[in-house]
Amino acid sequence: MGVRRFVLGLLLAGAVAGPALAKDEIQASAETNPPPAEALGQFDRYELRPATLASDYAGHKANQEALASFQRNLDERVGAWVGERNAAPATHSPVRTLVIEPRIENIRFISGGARFWAGAFAGSSRILVKMRLTDQDTGQVIAEPEFYQHAKGMAGAWTFGAADNSMLVRSASLALDYLKDNHAAAQGGRTGWEKE
């Protein structure tokens, strides 16, 4: 049974890793994000739009699951922050609104099933999120920070996929950090970039 599972794992790893190898060079473009065009506290209201997935990755079931999980984590973190900010009194007339549009630009997500059968052989999970911040009235892009995270294959195997899912939590947390850190003053923030 052990040999059979190992062979099945290798086959599944090939099926999972093969198509993704060409797109496996997912990485942030820099260690830090540049500051926004202005402090985000200059806006009175914030509109968080649903996260989207780049069309190149939308056809894969595991990526759809990752998008749903990322959205839950985004709602818990960024959504809660947006709710708090929107409850504060407006200071501008007319009221200024910042539109927040998160997009999974690149992803390679190893599902729990693939981790069970292939373990570390399924490879590493990776995600690159871009978050466009736009002035609703003028259409001006205020910032477009990016956030990168990964989960190494061995970590995913040892945690039965928990490390892969934690990558999605950390990505949403980086997005929240950028919004909070640039609220009072425009100063940029980290991308989660890591040289491997």
C-alpha positions as CSV (number, residue, x, y, z in Angstrom):
1,M,0.0,0.0,0.0
2,G,2.9,2.4,0.8
3,V,4.5,1.9,-2.5
4,R,1.2,2.3,-4.4
5,R,0.5,5.6,-2.5
6,F,4.1,6.8,-3.3
7,V,3.7,6.0,-7.0
8,L,0.2,7.7,-7.1
9,G,1.8,10.7,-5.3
10,L,4.5,11.0,-7.9
11,L,1.9,10.8,-10.7
12,L,-0.3,13.4,-9.1
13,A,2.7,15.6,-8.4
14,G,3.6,15.5,-12.1
15,A,0.0,16.4,-13.0
16,V,-0.1,19.3,-10.5
17,A,3.4,20.6,-11.1
18,G,3.8,20.0,-14.9
19,P,1.4,22.7,-16.2
20,A,2.5,25.2,-13.5
21,L,6.2,25.0,-14.0
22,A,6.2,27.7,-16.7
23,K,4.3,30.0,-14.3
24,D,6.2,29.0,-11.2
25,E,8.5,32.1,-11.2
26,I,6.0,34.0,-9.0
27,Q,7.7,36.7,-7.0
28,A,7.2,40.3,-5.9
29,S,9.0,42.8,-8.1
30,A,10.7,44.5,-5.1
31,E,11.1,44.3,-1.3
32,T,8.9,47.3,-0.6
33,N,5.9,48.9,-2.1
34,P,6.1,52.6,-3.0
35,P,4.0,55.1,-1.0
36,P,0.5,56.0,-2.3
37,A,0.1,59.3,-4.1
38,E,-1.4,60.7,-0.9
39,A,-2.2,59.5,2.7
40,L,-5.2,57.2,2.7
41,G,-6.7,59.1,5.6
42,Q,-7.5,61.9,3.1
43,F,-10.5,59.7,2.1
44,D,-13.7,59.6,4.1
45,R,-15.1,56.3,2.8
46,Y,-13.6,53.0,1.6
47,E,-15.2,50.5,-0.7
48,L,-13.8,47.0,-0.7
49,R,-14.6,45.2,-3.9
50,P,-14.6,41.4,-4.2
51,A,-11.2,39.9,-4.9
52,T,-10.7,38.6,-8.5
53,L,-8.5,36.0,-10.1
54,A,-6.4,36.6,-13.2
55,S,-8.0,34.7,-16.1
56,D,-4.9,32.6,-16.7
57,Y,-5.5,30.9,-13.4
58,A,-9.3,30.9,-13.1
59,G,-9.8,27.5,-14.8
60,H,-8.1,25.6,-12.0
61,K,-10.3,24.3,-9.2
62,A,-7.6,24.7,-6.5
63,N,-7.1,28.3,-7.5
64,Q,-10.9,28.9,-7.2
65,E,-10.7,27.4,-3.7
66,A,-7.8,29.7,-2.9
67,L,-9.7,32.7,-4.1
68,A,-12.6,31.9,-1.9
69,S,-10.3,31.4,1.1
70,F,-8.4,34.6,0.4
71,Q,-11.7,36.5,0.2
72,R,-12.8,35.2,3.6
73,N,-9.5,36.3,5.1
74,L,-9.7,39.7,3.3
75,D,-13.2,40.2,4.7
76,E,-12.1,39.4,8.2
77,R,-9.2,41.8,8.1
78,V,-9.6,44.5,5.5
79,G,-13.4,44.3,5.6
80,A,-13.3,44.9,9.3
81,W,-10.9,47.9,8.9
82,V,-13.1,49.3,6.2
83,G,-16.2,49.0,8.5
84,E,-14.4,50.9,11.2
85,R,-13.2,53.7,9.0
86,N,-16.6,54.1,7.3
87,A,-18.2,54.5,10.8
88,A,-16.1,57.6,11.4
89,P,-17.5,61.1,10.5
90,A,-16.6,62.4,7.1
91,T,-14.3,65.4,7.0
92,H,-14.5,66.4,3.3
93,S,-17.3,67.9,1.3
94,P,-18.0,66.3,-1.1
95,V,-17.2,63.0,0.6
96,R,-14.1,61.3,-0.9
97,T,-14.2,57.5,-1.5
98,L,-11.3,55.2,-2.0
99,V,-12.1,52.0,-4.0
100,I,-10.0,49.0,-3.0
101,E,-9.7,46.3,-5.7
102,P,-7.7,43.2,-4.8
103,R,-6.6,40.9,-7.6
104,I,-4.7,37.6,-7.4
105,E,-2.3,38.3,-10.3
106,N,-0.4,35.0,-10.1
107,I,-0.9,31.9,-8.1
108,R,0.1,28.3,-7.7
109,F,-1.9,26.8,-4.9
110,I,-1.5,23.2,-3.8
111,S,-4.8,21.8,-2.6
112,G,-5.2,19.6,0.5
113,G,-6.0,16.6,-1.7
114,A,-2.8,17.1,-3.7
115,R,-0.8,17.5,-0.4
116,F,-2.3,14.3,1.0
117,W,-1.4,12.2,-2.1
118,A,1.8,13.9,-3.2
119,G,3.1,15.7,-0.1
120,A,6.2,17.8,-0.8
121,F,6.4,16.4,-4.3
122,A,3.5,18.6,-5.3
123,G,5.9,21.6,-4.9
124,S,5.5,25.0,-3.3
125,S,2.4,27.2,-3.2
126,R,2.9,30.8,-4.2
127,I,0.7,33.9,-4.5
128,L,1.1,37.4,-5.8
129,V,-1.8,39.8,-5.0
130,K,-2.1,43.3,-6.5
131,M,-4.4,45.8,-4.8
132,R,-5.5,48.8,-6.8
133,L,-6.5,51.9,-4.8
134,T,-8.5,54.4,-6.8
135,D,-10.2,57.7,-6.1
136,Q,-13.8,57.0,-7.0
137,D,-14.6,60.5,-8.2
138,T,-11.6,61.2,-10.4
139,G,-10.5,57.6,-11.3
140,Q,-6.9,58.4,-10.3
141,V,-5.0,55.4,-9.2
142,I,-3.6,56.3,-5.7
143,A,-1.5,53.2,-5.3
144,E,-1.2,49.6,-6.6
145,P,0.8,47.7,-4.0
146,E,1.6,44.0,-4.4
147,F,1.9,41.3,-1.8
148,Y,3.8,38.0,-2.2
149,Q,3.7,34.9,0.0
150,H,4.6,31.3,-0.4
151,A,4.5,27.9,1.3
152,K,7.3,25.5,0.7
153,G,6.5,22.0,-0.4
154,M,7.9,20.3,2.7
155,A,6.1,22.7,5.1
156,G,2.8,22.0,3.2
157,A,3.4,18.3,3.5
158,W,4.3,18.3,7.2
159,T,1.2,20.5,8.0
160,F,-1.2,18.5,5.7
161,G,-1.8,21.7,3.7
162,A,-2.2,24.2,6.6
163,A,1.0,26.0,5.5
164,D,-0.6,26.5,2.0
165,N,-3.7,28.0,3.6
166,S,-1.6,30.2,6.0
167,M,-0.1,31.8,2.9
168,L,-3.6,33.2,2.0
169,V,-4.0,34.5,5.6
170,R,-0.6,36.3,5.4
171,S,-1.4,37.9,2.0
172,A,-4.6,39.4,3.4
173,S,-2.7,40.6,6.5
174,L,-0.1,42.3,4.3
175,A,-2.9,44.1,2.4
176,L,-4.4,45.3,5.8
177,D,-0.9,46.5,7.0
178,Y,-0.5,48.6,3.8
179,L,-3.8,50.3,4.4
180,K,-3.2,51.0,8.1
181,D,0.5,52.0,7.6
182,N,-0.4,54.6,4.9
183,H,-3.5,56.0,6.6
184,A,-1.9,58.9,8.5
185,A,1.1,59.4,6.1
186,A,2.1,58.0,2.7
187,Q,5.1,55.8,3.5
188,G,4.7,52.6,1.4
189,G,5.1,49.2,3.0
190,R,6.5,45.7,2.6
191,T,5.6,43.3,-0.2
192,G,6.5,40.1,1.6
193,W,9.3,39.6,-0.9
194,E,11.7,36.9,0.1
195,K,14.8,35.9,-1.9
196,E,15.0,32.1,-2.2
